[in-house]
């Protein structure tokens, strides 16, 4: 068996392990999956009439849904961060290091398993939005572009969350580390346009990384060209993915620290 096929087989084994853990201890996974739906119910069902006045016409559900979809990706960061921290603190890593398995397989299993859960959350969020009146105008190209951007963002944020989990002293710290990532979409154009914000907050909202991603997703799903926003979004995703991957590998390969 070649090194690549061995690593793939080991990663598949670790993926099955992580999925079984998710089924055995579903609280964290369920929380990540239902949080975007709760946001939809809150911002559309409760605040939609008031917030909709500031979006320049149209149904507020059409404006806020892309932001909620992106929040679903951000909410999925906590699960891999905590899962990795648990493995690092419970001693199972020391056992895996003595076994003839690919060193990268453990982290790969966490990343793929978390991505699967996050993508399920995205699908459920879109279905909930459609049930609440969301009517995107995107054609096949728009849907493929939106899906590709969300998969790329999920990949990038998951690797970054893994690095945060490896850096944390324990599961409690790992659960707090991704909070800034989860909060950033609120300070972008997810809920209201940046033009409606105070000057300092507006400047931050316009230039933080999640805003072009939200705008690109919003344009793709409404059948409009995303152009510059899409290019900036891909650049941010690639940058975060590279940092997260390299950082995770370095933290994991430097040896046990706890």
Secondary structure, 3 states (H helix, E strand, C coil): CCHHHHHHHHHHHHHHHHHHHHHHCCHHHHHHHHHHHHHHHHHHHHCHHHHHHHCCCCCHHHHHHHHHHHHHHHHCHHHHHHHHHHHHHCCHHHHHHCCCCCCCHHHHHHHHHHHHHHHHHHHHHHHHHHHCCCCCCCCHHHHHHHHHHHHHHHHHHHHHHHHHHHHCCCHHHHHHHCHHHHHHHHHCCCCCCHHHCCHHHHHHHHHCHHHHHHHHHHHHHCCCCCHHHHHHHHHHHHHHHHHHHHHHHHHHHCCCCC
